[in-house]
Amino acid sequence: MQRWSIVQEELLPELWNEVGPLIPKLEKVIHTLEWVRLEEYVRASWCGLGRPPHERSWLANAFVAKVVLGITTTVGLIERLSVDRSLRRICGCPTQKVLPSEATFSRAFDEFAKARLAERVHEALIQEHLGKELIGHISRDGTAIEARERPCSVKATQAPSSVPTTTPATDAPPASQPTATVCDTPVAPKRRRGRPKSGEERQQTAKISPLARQRIQTLAEMIEEIPTACDRGTKSNAQGYKVSWNGYKLHLDTADCGVPIAALLSSASMHDSRAAIPLSRISAQRVTNLYDLMDAAYCSHDLREDSRNLGHVPLIDHNPRGGEKIEFLPHEAIRYNERTAAERTNARLKDEFGASHLMVRGATKVMSHLMFGVLALCADQLMRLRS
């Protein structure tokens, strides 16, 4: 609140005297930058040799301003900075110096993506403002993210049916190196198709579901197994029609106050339920909540038991799967209506904070682009709660 009063009483009048009246969008940029405080997490390293690099803190502020102002491309951001003296002053760019090139902005964004800058700032922001609060409901949902890249094609690698016993003389290794034998690379016997013969016994391999495997894994192991390659996804929308897209899927945990608590990026083809347990682990490390609200895509016994083990009450819409649907109790149905917070968050993220205009490629950069939007959305929601 002290920083907030300084912004309202000192910074804004100073800017008004220097550059004139500010439009509401620029005031929103100022408030957002004061909430996220990116300059505390950006460090510029220079050994004193060669040309000094541009200050990374104001470049990071420029990417947040790009999201808040709805600018879709880096070229558009540079053009806006070149003509808008107020925006340059707000981001911290020296007004007497020439703006860096588009390549410099791209290199800086690549550094921010590899260092997970937006994700670290988002985690600190949530722990600072909501870490000691009691959250009533956490709404979990995934939304489609369309990308401008070709979906990857995964080719299944099959083991050779037979291992050659002899090799050509030209491919023989030197005598000093050990020669690999058939016993060094065991090949599992291929299962024959069809019904077994009379009296034949076949060994049954026990299969464990992905959700059951996640319950005995660590958070790092679960995140490592989540696919992040760009591919094609299909899901049913709210009207029941199937929608397909190329790109990714963003999974969010949203508090009932509209603030995103945790985020994960996956391939578009991954089912929403595989991101539920990792998201619940991340959210549990940041905030304390009572209820977990999920739609019918998350209907699973493993997810209900995992939520109860965390001390939460799971409210998951039942998926009949051809049987009889189990309805909520009256008091549970009232609480389940709070899940609309997830839908509003996904809509605002796409309509107001750049999630529908993806101009970068690769899961690392895509996640960084989306997290800058999540940061701006968190700051906007926190400002609404304060006011």
Contacts in CASP RR format, 6 or more apart in sequence:
PFRMAT RR
TARGET T0000
AUTHOR 0000-0000-0000
METHOD contacts of the structure
MODEL  1
MQRWSIVQEELLPELWNEVGPLIPKLEKVIHTLEWVRLEEYVRASWCGLG
RPPHERSWLANAFVAKVVLGITTTVGLIERLSVDRSLRRICGCPTQKVLP
SEATFSRAFDEFAKARLAERVHEALIQEHLGKELIGHISRDGTAIEARER
PCSVKATQAPSSVPTTTPATDAPPASQPTATVCDTPVAPKRRRGRPKSGE
ERQQTAKISPLARQRIQTLAEMIEEIPTACDRGTKSNAQGYKVSWNGYKL
HLDTADCGVPIAALLSSASMHDSRAAIPLSRISAQRVTNLYDLMDAAYCS
HDLREDSRNLGHVPLIDHNPRGGEKIEFLPHEAIRYNERTAAERTNARLK
DEFGASHLMVRGATKVMSHLMFGVLALCADQLMRLRS
1 386 0 8 1.000
3 34 0 8 1.000
4 34 0 8 1.000
4 386 0 8 1.000
7 30 0 8 1.000
7 31 0 8 1.000
7 34 0 8 1.000
11 30 0 8 1.000
12 22 0 8 1.000
12 27 0 8 1.000
12 30 0 8 1.000
15 22 0 8 1.000
15 30 0 8 1.000
15 86 0 8 1.000
15 89 0 8 1.000
15 90 0 8 1.000
16 22 0 8 1.000
18 89 0 8 1.000
19 85 0 8 1.000
19 86 0 8 1.000
19 89 0 8 1.000
20 86 0 8 1.000
22 30 0 8 1.000
22 86 0 8 1.000
25 68 0 8 1.000
25 69 0 8 1.000
26 86 0 8 1.000
26 87 0 8 1.000
26 90 0 8 1.000
28 68 0 8 1.000
28 380 0 8 1.000
29 64 0 8 1.000
29 65 0 8 1.000
29 68 0 8 1.000
29 69 0 8 1.000
29 87 0 8 1.000
29 90 0 8 1.000
30 90 0 8 1.000
31 379 0 8 1.000
31 383 0 8 1.000
32 64 0 8 1.000
32 68 0 8 1.000
32 375 0 8 1.000
32 376 0 8 1.000
32 379 0 8 1.000
32 380 0 8 1.000
33 61 0 8 1.000
33 64 0 8 1.000
33 65 0 8 1.000
33 90 0 8 1.000
33 91 0 8 1.000
35 125 0 8 1.000
35 378 0 8 1.000
35 379 0 8 1.000
35 382 0 8 1.000
35 383 0 8 1.000
36 64 0 8 1.000
36 121 0 8 1.000
36 125 0 8 1.000
36 375 0 8 1.000
36 376 0 8 1.000
36 378 0 8 1.000
36 379 0 8 1.000
37 121 0 8 1.000
38 57 0 8 1.000
38 60 0 8 1.000
38 61 0 8 1.000
38 64 0 8 1.000
38 117 0 8 1.000
38 121 0 8 1.000
39 57 0 8 1.000
39 60 0 8 1.000
39 61 0 8 1.000
41 117 0 8 1.000
41 120 0 8 1.000
41 121 0 8 1.000
41 124 0 8 1.000
42 56 0 8 1.000
42 57 0 8 1.000
42 60 0 8 1.000
42 117 0 8 1.000
43 56 0 8 1.000
44 53 0 8 1.000
44 55 0 8 1.000
44 56 0 8 1.000
44 57 0 8 1.000
46 52 0 8 1.000
46 53 0 8 1.000
54 100 0 8 1.000
54 104 0 8 1.000
54 108 0 8 1.000
55 92 0 8 1.000
56 108 0 8 1.000
56 111 0 8 1.000
56 112 0 8 1.000
57 92 0 8 1.000
58 91 0 8 1.000
58 92 0 8 1.000
58 93 0 8 1.000
59 100 0 8 1.000
59 104 0 8 1.000
59 105 0 8 1.000
59 108 0 8 1.000
60 108 0 8 1.000
60 112 0 8 1.000
60 117 0 8 1.000
61 90 0 8 1.000
61 91 0 8 1.000
61 92 0 8 1.000
62 77 0 8 1.000
62 81 0 8 1.000
62 91 0 8 1.000
62 93 0 8 1.000
62 105 0 8 1.000
63 77 0 8 1.000
63 109 0 8 1.000
63 112 0 8 1.000
63 372 0 8 1.000
64 372 0 8 1.000
64 375 0 8 1.000
64 376 0 8 1.000
65 71 0 8 1.000
65 77 0 8 1.000
65 87 0 8 1.000
65 90 0 8 1.000
65 91 0 8 1.000
66 74 0 8 1.000
66 77 0 8 1.000
66 372 0 8 1.000
67 353 0 8 1.000
67 354 0 8 1.000
67 372 0 8 1.000
67 373 0 8 1.000
67 375 0 8 1.000
67 376 0 8 1.000
68 353 0 8 1.000
68 376 0 8 1.000
69 80 0 8 1.000
69 87 0 8 1.000
70 352 0 8 1.000
70 353 0 8 1.000
70 354 0 8 1.000
70 357 0 8 1.000
71 77 0 8 1.000
71 80 0 8 1.000
72 354 0 8 1.000
72 357 0 8 1.000
72 359 0 8 1.000
73 359 0 8 1.000
74 102 0 8 1.000
74 105 0 8 1.000
74 106 0 8 1.000
74 109 0 8 1.000
74 359 0 8 1.000
75 102 0 8 1.000
77 105 0 8 1.000
78 99 0 8 1.000
78 102 0 8 1.000
78 105 0 8 1.000
80 87 0 8 1.000
81 87 0 8 1.000
81 88 0 8 1.000
81 91 0 8 1.000
81 93 0 8 1.000
81 99 0 8 1.000
82 99 0 8 1.000
85 95 0 8 1.000
88 95 0 8 1.000
89 95 0 8 1.000
93 99 0 8 1.000
109 360 0 8 1.000
109 365 0 8 1.000
109 368 0 8 1.000
110 365 0 8 1.000
112 118 0 8 1.000
112 368 0 8 1.000
113 364 0 8 1.000
113 365 0 8 1.000
113 367 0 8 1.000
113 368 0 8 1.000
114 364 0 8 1.000
116 368 0 8 1.000
117 368 0 8 1.000
118 368 0 8 1.000
118 371 0 8 1.000
118 372 0 8 1.000
118 373 0 8 1.000
118 374 0 8 1.000
118 375 0 8 1.000
119 263 0 8 1.000
119 367 0 8 1.000
119 368 0 8 1.000
119 371 0 8 1.000
121 375 0 8 1.000
122 260 0 8 1.000
122 263 0 8 1.000
122 371 0 8 1.000
122 374 0 8 1.000
122 375 0 8 1.000
122 378 0 8 1.000
123 286 0 8 1.000
125 375 0 8 1.000
125 378 0 8 1.000
125 379 0 8 1.000
125 382 0 8 1.000
126 259 0 8 1.000
126 261 0 8 1.000
126 286 0 8 1.000
126 287 0 8 1.000
126 378 0 8 1.000
127 286 0 8 1.000
129 382 0 8 1.000
130 255 0 8 1.000
130 259 0 8 1.000
130 261 0 8 1.000
130 286 0 8 1.000
130 287 0 8 1.000
131 286 0 8 1.000
131 287 0 8 1.000
131 288 0 8 1.000
133 287 0 8 1.000
133 288 0 8 1.000
134 288 0 8 1.000
134 289 0 8 1.000
134 290 0 8 1.000
135 255 0 8 1.000
135 256 0 8 1.000
135 257 0 8 1.000
135 261 0 8 1.000
135 287 0 8 1.000
135 288 0 8 1.000
135 289 0 8 1.000
135 290 0 8 1.000
136 255 0 8 1.000
136 256 0 8 1.000
136 289 0 8 1.000
136 290 0 8 1.000
136 291 0 8 1.000
137 255 0 8 1.000
137 256 0 8 1.000
137 289 0 8 1.000
137 290 0 8 1.000
137 291 0 8 1.000
137 292 0 8 1.000
137 293 0 8 1.000
137 335 0 8 1.000
137 338 0 8 1.000
137 339 0 8 1.000
137 341 0 8 1.000
138 253 0 8 1.000
138 254 0 8 1.000
138 255 0 8 1.000
138 256 0 8 1.000
138 261 0 8 1.000
138 283 0 8 1.000
138 287 0 8 1.000
138 289 0 8 1.000
138 291 0 8 1.000
138 292 0 8 1.000
138 293 0 8 1.000
138 312 0 8 1.000
139 253 0 8 1.000
139 254 0 8 1.000
139 255 0 8 1.000
139 256 0 8 1.000
139 293 0 8 1.000
139 294 0 8 1.000
139 338 0 8 1.000
139 339 0 8 1.000
139 340 0 8 1.000
139 341 0 8 1.000
139 342 0 8 1.000
140 251 0 8 1.000
140 252 0 8 1.000
140 253 0 8 1.000
140 254 0 8 1.000
140 276 0 8 1.000
140 279 0 8 1.000
140 280 0 8 1.000
140 292 0 8 1.000
140 293 0 8 1.000
140 294 0 8 1.000
140 298 0 8 1.000
140 342 0 8 1.000
141 251 0 8 1.000
141 252 0 8 1.000
141 254 0 8 1.000
141 272 0 8 1.000
141 294 0 8 1.000
141 295 0 8 1.000
141 339 0 8 1.000
141 342 0 8 1.000
141 343 0 8 1.000
141 346 0 8 1.000
142 249 0 8 1.000
142 250 0 8 1.000
142 251 0 8 1.000
142 252 0 8 1.000
142 272 0 8 1.000
142 275 0 8 1.000
142 342 0 8 1.000
142 346 0 8 1.000
143 249 0 8 1.000
143 250 0 8 1.000
143 252 0 8 1.000
143 346 0 8 1.000
143 349 0 8 1.000
143 350 0 8 1.000
143 355 0 8 1.000
144 233 0 8 1.000
144 235 0 8 1.000
144 243 0 8 1.000
144 245 0 8 1.000
144 247 0 8 1.000
144 249 0 8 1.000
144 268 0 8 1.000
145 247 0 8 1.000
145 248 0 8 1.000
145 249 0 8 1.000
145 250 0 8 1.000
145 265 0 8 1.000
145 268 0 8 1.000
145 355 0 8 1.000
145 358 0 8 1.000
145 366 0 8 1.000
145 370 0 8 1.000
146 245 0 8 1.000
146 246 0 8 1.000
146 247 0 8 1.000
146 356 0 8 1.000
146 358 0 8 1.000
147 230 0 8 1.000
147 246 0 8 1.000
147 247 0 8 1.000
147 248 0 8 1.000
147 358 0 8 1.000
147 361 0 8 1.000
147 362 0 8 1.000
147 366 0 8 1.000
148 358 0 8 1.000
148 359 0 8 1.000
148 361 0 8 1.000
149 230 0 8 1.000
149 246 0 8 1.000
149 247 0 8 1.000
149 361 0 8 1.000
149 362 0 8 1.000
150 230 0 8 1.000
150 246 0 8 1.000
151 230 0 8 1.000
151 231 0 8 1.000
151 232 0 8 1.000
151 246 0 8 1.000
151 247 0 8 1.000
151 268 0 8 1.000
152 229 0 8 1.000
152 230 0 8 1.000
152 231 0 8 1.000
154 229 0 8 1.000
154 231 0 8 1.000
159 187 0 8 1.000
159 188 0 8 1.000
160 187 0 8 1.000
161 190 0 8 1.000
163 182 0 8 1.000
163 185 0 8 1.000
163 187 0 8 1.000
165 182 0 8 1.000
172 179 0 8 1.000
173 179 0 8 1.000
191 202 0 8 1.000
196 202 0 8 1.000
209 302 0 8 1.000
210 225 0 8 1.000
210 274 0 8 1.000
211 273 0 8 1.000
211 274 0 8 1.000
211 276 0 8 1.000
211 277 0 8 1.000
211 300 0 8 1.000
211 302 0 8 1.000
211 303 0 8 1.000
211 306 0 8 1.000
212 302 0 8 1.000
214 222 0 8 1.000
214 274 0 8 1.000
214 277 0 8 1.000
214 278 0 8 1.000
215 277 0 8 1.000
215 302 0 8 1.000
215 305 0 8 1.000
215 306 0 8 1.000
217 225 0 8 1.000
219 278 0 8 1.000
219 281 0 8 1.000
219 282 0 8 1.000
222 277 0 8 1.000
222 278 0 8 1.000
222 281 0 8 1.000
223 264 0 8 1.000
223 278 0 8 1.000
226 264 0 8 1.000
226 266 0 8 1.000
226 270 0 8 1.000
226 274 0 8 1.000
226 275 0 8 1.000
226 278 0 8 1.000
227 266 0 8 1.000
227 267 0 8 1.000
227 269 0 8 1.000
227 270 0 8 1.000
228 248 0 8 1.000
228 265 0 8 1.000
228 266 0 8 1.000
228 267 0 8 1.000
228 363 0 8 1.000
229 267 0 8 1.000
229 363 0 8 1.000
230 246 0 8 1.000
230 247 0 8 1.000
230 248 0 8 1.000
230 267 0 8 1.000
230 268 0 8 1.000
230 361 0 8 1.000
230 362 0 8 1.000
230 363 0 8 1.000
231 246 0 8 1.000
231 247 0 8 1.000
231 267 0 8 1.000
231 268 0 8 1.000
231 269 0 8 1.000
232 244 0 8 1.000
232 245 0 8 1.000
232 246 0 8 1.000
232 247 0 8 1.000
232 268 0 8 1.000
232 269 0 8 1.000
233 244 0 8 1.000
233 245 0 8 1.000
233 246 0 8 1.000
233 247 0 8 1.000
233 249 0 8 1.000
233 267 0 8 1.000
233 268 0 8 1.000
233 269 0 8 1.000
234 242 0 8 1.000
234 243 0 8 1.000
234 244 0 8 1.000
234 269 0 8 1.000
235 242 0 8 1.000
235 243 0 8 1.000
236 242 0 8 1.000
236 243 0 8 1.000
237 243 0 8 1.000
245 268 0 8 1.000
246 268 0 8 1.000
247 267 0 8 1.000
247 268 0 8 1.000
248 265 0 8 1.000
248 266 0 8 1.000
248 267 0 8 1.000
248 268 0 8 1.000
248 363 0 8 1.000
248 366 0 8 1.000
249 265 0 8 1.000
249 266 0 8 1.000
249 267 0 8 1.000
249 268 0 8 1.000
249 270 0 8 1.000
249 272 0 8 1.000
250 263 0 8 1.000
250 264 0 8 1.000
250 265 0 8 1.000
250 346 0 8 1.000
250 349 0 8 1.000
250 355 0 8 1.000
250 370 0 8 1.000
251 263 0 8 1.000
251 264 0 8 1.000
251 265 0 8 1.000
251 266 0 8 1.000
251 272 0 8 1.000
251 275 0 8 1.000
251 279 0 8 1.000
252 260 0 8 1.000
252 262 0 8 1.000
252 263 0 8 1.000
252 279 0 8 1.000
252 342 0 8 1.000
252 345 0 8 1.000
252 346 0 8 1.000
252 374 0 8 1.000
253 260 0 8 1.000
253 261 0 8 1.000
253 262 0 8 1.000
253 263 0 8 1.000
253 279 0 8 1.000
253 280 0 8 1.000
253 282 0 8 1.000
253 283 0 8 1.000
254 260 0 8 1.000
254 261 0 8 1.000
254 341 0 8 1.000
254 342 0 8 1.000
254 345 0 8 1.000
255 261 0 8 1.000
255 287 0 8 1.000
255 289 0 8 1.000
255 341 0 8 1.000
256 338 0 8 1.000
256 341 0 8 1.000
257 341 0 8 1.000
257 381 0 8 1.000
257 385 0 8 1.000
258 341 0 8 1.000
258 344 0 8 1.000
258 345 0 8 1.000
258 381 0 8 1.000
259 377 0 8 1.000
259 378 0 8 1.000
259 381 0 8 1.000
259 382 0 8 1.000
259 385 0 8 1.000
260 345 0 8 1.000
260 374 0 8 1.000
260 377 0 8 1.000
260 378 0 8 1.000
261 282 0 8 1.000
261 283 0 8 1.000
261 286 0 8 1.000
261 287 0 8 1.000
262 279 0 8 1.000
262 282 0 8 1.000
262 283 0 8 1.000
262 286 0 8 1.000
263 370 0 8 1.000
263 371 0 8 1.000
263 374 0 8 1.000
264 275 0 8 1.000
264 278 0 8 1.000
264 279 0 8 1.000
264 282 0 8 1.000
265 363 0 8 1.000
265 366 0 8 1.000
265 367 0 8 1.000
265 370 0 8 1.000
266 274 0 8 1.000
266 275 0 8 1.000
271 297 0 8 1.000
272 297 0 8 1.000
272 298 0 8 1.000
273 297 0 8 1.000
273 298 0 8 1.000
273 300 0 8 1.000
273 303 0 8 1.000
276 294 0 8 1.000
276 298 0 8 1.000
276 303 0 8 1.000
276 306 0 8 1.000
277 303 0 8 1.000
277 306 0 8 1.000
280 292 0 8 1.000
280 306 0 8 1.000
280 307 0 8 1.000
280 310 0 8 1.000
280 312 0 8 1.000
283 289 0 8 1.000
284 310 0 8 1.000
289 312 0 8 1.000
290 312 0 8 1.000
290 313 0 8 1.000
291 312 0 8 1.000
291 313 0 8 1.000
291 314 0 8 1.000
291 315 0 8 1.000
291 335 0 8 1.000
291 338 0 8 1.000
292 307 0 8 1.000
292 312 0 8 1.000
292 313 0 8 1.000
292 314 0 8 1.000
292 315 0 8 1.000
292 316 0 8 1.000
293 315 0 8 1.000
293 316 0 8 1.000
293 335 0 8 1.000
293 336 0 8 1.000
293 338 0 8 1.000
293 339 0 8 1.000
293 342 0 8 1.000
294 303 0 8 1.000
294 314 0 8 1.000
294 315 0 8 1.000
294 316 0 8 1.000
294 317 0 8 1.000
294 339 0 8 1.000
295 316 0 8 1.000
295 317 0 8 1.000
295 339 0 8 1.000
296 316 0 8 1.000
296 317 0 8 1.000
296 318 0 8 1.000
296 319 0 8 1.000
297 319 0 8 1.000
298 316 0 8 1.000
299 316 0 8 1.000
299 317 0 8 1.000
299 318 0 8 1.000
299 319 0 8 1.000
300 316 0 8 1.000
303 314 0 8 1.000
303 316 0 8 1.000
304 314 0 8 1.000
304 316 0 8 1.000
307 313 0 8 1.000
307 314 0 8 1.000
308 314 0 8 1.000
315 328 0 8 1.000
315 332 0 8 1.000
315 335 0 8 1.000
315 336 0 8 1.000
317 328 0 8 1.000
317 336 0 8 1.000
318 325 0 8 1.000
318 326 0 8 1.000
318 327 0 8 1.000
320 326 0 8 1.000
327 333 0 8 1.000
328 336 0 8 1.000
345 377 0 8 1.000
348 377 0 8 1.000
349 355 0 8 1.000
349 370 0 8 1.000
349 373 0 8 1.000
349 374 0 8 1.000
349 377 0 8 1.000
350 356 0 8 1.000
352 377 0 8 1.000
353 373 0 8 1.000
353 374 0 8 1.000
353 376 0 8 1.000
353 377 0 8 1.000
354 369 0 8 1.000
354 373 0 8 1.000
355 370 0 8 1.000
355 373 0 8 1.000
358 366 0 8 1.000
358 369 0 8 1.000
359 369 0 8 1.000
360 366 0 8 1.000
360 368 0 8 1.000
360 369 0 8 1.000
END
